[in-house]
Amino acid sequence: MNKELKIVLLSPYLPSIDTTACARIIYDYILLLHQRGHSIYLFSFCSEDDRQRIGRIKSYCAQLHLEYLKDYLRYPHNSVPFRQKIRLLCSNFDIDILQCEKAYMCKYIPRGIKIVSVLTEHEVLSDTFWQRAKLENNLMSKVVLFVRKTKKNIEEKNWYRRFDKVIVFSEHDKDTIHNLYSIDHIEVIPLGIHFQNYPLRTVKEKSYDLIFVGNFSHFPNVDAVLYFYKKIFPLIKNKLSAASVMLAGADPPDRIKKLSELDKNITVTGYVKDISEVYCRARVFIAPIRY
């Protein structure tokens, strides 16, 4: 592709290198597109905590349009400024591609824009609710999750059909969307990292035997750690009584923090700025993700 493209990109949170995996993914390909000479017009929500990170991503964008939130727990039902600015930009700047990160963000895209549209779907939420419901023991919680899953099925069917191309990270998500909604315009682009950002380091003395890394505002990470603690860690300790674990990631809830009180061999770090430094301090990475 030799043509320099003009791309409108809509993100649910500020792309950054040190907050969440999804924010890092978006940051990485904005950087890559910028390095290849393409112009990014970024529309993004931004939390109060992320204001200090604006300068870094701004340098890679032709334009940056932000709408501020207290945090990323609640989004506005509608964003008239985003809709108006996107429509105006697409009318005046000869935009080539409109790219939306996560399907629920499409409600901020104005209707009737005649531009190639691409959706990057990070997670098929209806499938997540369904998997979580199957693991839930509480009947009321199971019913609530099933209702949320049904509501999301209706929304996703409409969302996915608005785009010319849907990009997912796994064959599982591709099959899920195709089987649920009979949608064929799906492309799988597996996740990757820039190796230069994670240089290999030789550390002779390891501080921990096991490490889990994940942002705990994402509930599947909370579930994974609790499942590990209750079901897997006791089996390990039967063989290795002194096995030590580091749980690294932002926003650990009280029930995760409490694990370090229940077992002296468990360390809960909270937010870590340089995650590559954390990786090299442990022997084995664990990923007990159930959904």
Solvent accessible surface area in square Angstrom, and as a share of the most:
residue,aa,sasa,rsa
1,M,180,0.80
2,N,155,0.79
3,K,124,0.52
4,E,124,0.55
5,L,19,0.09
6,K,70,0.30
7,I,6,0.03
8,V,0,0.00
9,L,0,0.00
10,L,0,0.00
11,S,0,0.00
12,P,0,0.00
13,Y,27,0.10
14,L,1,0.00
15,P,1,0.01
16,S,5,0.03
17,I,53,0.27
18,D,24,0.13
19,T,39,0.23
20,T,44,0.25
21,A,76,0.59
22,C,35,0.21
23,A,2,0.01
24,R,43,0.16
25,I,33,0.17
26,I,0,0.00
27,Y,8,0.03
28,D,21,0.11
29,Y,49,0.18
30,I,0,0.00
31,L,32,0.16
32,L,59,0.29
33,L,39,0.19
34,H,77,0.34
35,Q,122,0.54
36,R,163,0.59
37,G,34,0.33
38,H,17,0.08
39,S,38,0.24
40,I,0,0.00
41,Y,13,0.05
42,L,0,0.00
43,F,0,0.00
44,S,0,0.00
45,F,0,0.00
46,C,0,0.00
47,S,7,0.05
48,E,83,0.37
49,D,107,0.55
50,D,6,0.03
51,R,109,0.40
52,Q,148,0.66
53,R,43,0.16
54,I,28,0.14
55,G,52,0.50
56,R,137,0.50
57,I,0,0.00
58,K,119,0.50
59,S,76,0.49
60,Y,51,0.19
61,C,20,0.12
62,A,57,0.44
63,Q,53,0.24
64,L,36,0.18
65,H,40,0.18
66,L,38,0.19
67,E,40,0.18
68,Y,90,0.34
69,L,21,0.11
70,K,173,0.73
71,D,54,0.28
72,Y,60,0.23
73,L,151,0.75
74,R,200,0.73
75,Y,49,0.19
76,P,37,0.23
77,H,162,0.72
78,N,71,0.36
79,S,1,0.01
80,V,78,0.45
81,P,68,0.43
82,F,3,0.01
83,R,68,0.25
84,Q,116,0.51
85,K,85,0.36
86,I,0,0.00
87,R,110,0.40
88,L,114,0.57
89,L,10,0.05
90,C,18,0.11
91,S,83,0.54
92,N,97,0.50
93,F,79,0.33
94,D,116,0.60
95,I,12,0.06
96,D,34,0.17
97,I,38,0.19
98,L,5,0.03
99,Q,23,0.10
100,C,0,0.00
101,E,0,0.00
102,K,30,0.13
103,A,2,0.01
104,Y,53,0.20
105,M,0,0.00
106,C,1,0.01
107,K,69,0.29
108,Y,0,0.00
109,I,10,0.05
110,P,4,0.03
111,R,154,0.56
112,G,60,0.58
113,I,38,0.19
114,K,188,0.80
115,I,33,0.17
116,V,84,0.48
117,S,17,0.11
118,V,18,0.11
119,L,0,0.00
120,T,5,0.03
121,E,7,0.03
122,H,19,0.08
123,E,41,0.18
124,V,3,0.02
125,L,43,0.22
126,S,0,0.00
127,D,22,0.11
128,T,19,0.11
129,F,18,0.08
130,W,100,0.35
131,Q,46,0.21
132,R,63,0.23
133,A,4,0.03
134,K,120,0.51
135,L,69,0.34
136,E,50,0.22
137,N,150,0.77
138,N,81,0.42
139,L,131,0.65
140,M,137,0.61
141,S,42,0.27
142,K,68,0.29
143,V,73,0.42
144,V,73,0.42
145,L,10,0.05
146,F,100,0.41
147,V,89,0.51
148,R,114,0.42
149,K,41,0.17
150,T,58,0.34
151,K,115,0.49
152,K,30,0.13
153,N,27,0.14
154,I,112,0.57
155,E,43,0.19
156,E,1,0.01
157,K,89,0.38
158,N,91,0.46
159,W,34,0.12
160,Y,0,0.00
161,R,135,0.49
162,R,64,0.23
163,F,10,0.04
164,D,84,0.44
165,K,74,0.31
166,V,0,0.00
167,I,29,0.15
168,V,0,0.00
169,F,37,0.15
170,S,42,0.27
171,E,105,0.47
172,H,104,0.47
173,D,21,0.11
174,K,69,0.29
175,D,74,0.38
176,T,18,0.10
177,I,0,0.00
178,H,80,0.36
179,N,114,0.58
180,L,85,0.42
181,Y,11,0.04
182,S,89,0.57
183,I,5,0.03
184,D,108,0.56
185,H,57,0.25
186,I,11,0.06
187,E,82,0.37
188,V,33,0.19
189,I,90,0.46
190,P,97,0.61
191,L,103,0.51
192,G,64,0.62
193,I,103,0.52
194,H,45,0.20
195,F,162,0.68
196,Q,139,0.62
197,N,60,0.31
198,Y,54,0.21
199,P,75,0.47
200,L,186,0.92
201,R,102,0.37
202,T,132,0.77
203,V,51,0.30
204,K,188,0.80
205,E,146,0.66
206,K,65,0.28
207,S,61,0.40
208,Y,33,0.12
209,D,38,0.20
210,L,17,0.09
211,I,3,0.02
212,F,4,0.02
213,V,33,0.19
214,G,12,0.12
215,N,26,0.13
216,F,7,0.03
217,S,73,0.47
218,H,81,0.36
219,F,64,0.27
220,P,12,0.07
221,N,19,0.10
222,V,3,0.02
223,D,19,0.10
224,A,0,0.00
225,V,1,0.01
226,L,25,0.12
227,Y,70,0.27
228,F,5,0.02
229,Y,54,0.20
230,K,131,0.56
231,K,127,0.54
232,I,57,0.29
233,F,3,0.01
234,P,59,0.37
235,L,117,0.58
236,I,45,0.23
237,K,61,0.26
238,N,121,0.62
239,K,176,0.74
240,L,113,0.56
241,S,86,0.55
242,A,79,0.62
243,A,3,0.03
244,S,23,0.15
245,V,1,0.00
246,M,2,0.01
247,L,3,0.01
248,A,0,0.00
249,G,8,0.07
250,A,17,0.13
251,D,95,0.49
252,P,16,0.10
253,P,44,0.28
254,D,111,0.58
255,R,122,0.44
256,I,0,0.00
257,K,101,0.43
258,K,108,0.46
259,L,6,0.03
260,S,42,0.27
261,E,141,0.63
262,L,102,0.51
263,D,15,0.08
264,K,184,0.78
265,N,30,0.15
266,I,8,0.04
267,T,49,0.28
268,V,30,0.17
269,T,55,0.32
270,G,12,0.12
271,Y,100,0.38
272,V,37,0.21
273,K,152,0.65
274,D,63,0.33
275,I,40,0.20
276,S,12,0.08
277,E,90,0.40
278,V,7,0.04
279,Y,88,0.33
280,C,22,0.13
281,R,90,0.33
282,A,8,0.06
283,R,148,0.54
284,V,80,0.46
285,F,102,0.43
286,I,23,0.12
287,A,69,0.53
288,P,19,0.12
289,I,82,0.41
290,R,90,0.33
291,Y,32,0.12
